[in-house]
Structures are given as C-alpha cells and as structure tokens.
C-alpha cells in the first residue's frame, strides 16, 4: 500500500461506520453511509473492505471497529 493511499473500512457494530484512513491515520469518519457516498473522499479511495477500489483486509479493520465501538459507547452514556 502506498503511503498516500486512502483506505475505507466499513464496520457494523452497534453503529455502522466508515473510517477513511490515509496511511495509518484516520482522515474521515462517517456514521451515515449516504454522507460517505456523497463525499468527494469516496472518489479518492484506493482500497476498501466493501467493494470500492481494491480489496483490503488488514489491521485498519480492527482500528476502525475500535473507534466505532468507542463512539457508540459514548453516545449511550449521553442518552
């Protein structure tokens, strides 16, 4: 994977989320798939685990899952 490549990871936990990484850094987080589909970022994704660009399976899937779980946990606290 090239350092500037964008990787989109879809996770379905209690929330559905799409994390977009550039290298190993989180660049964007979408909790609404429609917002992702409408974004310009979508056009720049090189790899994903849901059929956009080349297929990706790796450690960023776990990182995205962890992020979405933490957000879900915080949202529950607020309710």
N, C-alpha and C positions, 0 to 999 in steps of 0.2 A: 504494500500500500504506500503510495506516495505521501509525503508529509502534508501536503495541502489538500489531500483528498477529503471530501465530505462523506461521512458515513451516517446513514439514517437507520435508527433502530426503533422498531415498533415493539412495545411491550403491552401486555394486557394483564394488569394486576387488578386491584380494586378500581383503579382508574386505567384508562387506555392512554398511553403517551407515546410520542415520537420524539426521541432525542436525536439531535443532529450534532455530530462531532466533527471537528476539523483536527486531524491528528488525534491526540488523546485528550483534547479539551472540548468540553461541552460548549457549543456555539449557540444553539437554539433548543428550546423545549416547547413542544406543542401538546396541549391536553385536549385538543379538538382536531380531529383528522381533517375536517373541512378547512380549517385555517392553514394547515400544512399544505393541502392540495392547492390552495390559492396563492401560496407564498412563492416568491422568486427563488427562495432557497431550494425548493423542490427540483428546479431545473438544474441545480448545481450539484446534486447528489450523485456520487460515483458508485457507491456501494450501499446495499441495504439488506435487511433480513426479511423483506416483504415484497420482493419482485421489482424494485426500482433500481436500475443500474445493475452492476454485477452483484452476485450473491455474496453475502457476508455472514460469517459465523465466527465469533471470537469474544474476547474479554469485554468489549464495549457493550455487549448484550447484558452482561451481569451488572455493569456500571449503570446502565440506563434503568434496569429493573430496580436497583437500589435507590436511585434518585426518585423514581415514580412512587415507590413504596413510602419513602420519607415524606413526600408531599401529601400523599393520601393520609398518612398518619397525622400530619399537622392539620389537615383540613378537618379530620374527625374531631380533633381537640377543639376546634373553633365552633363546632355545631352543638 
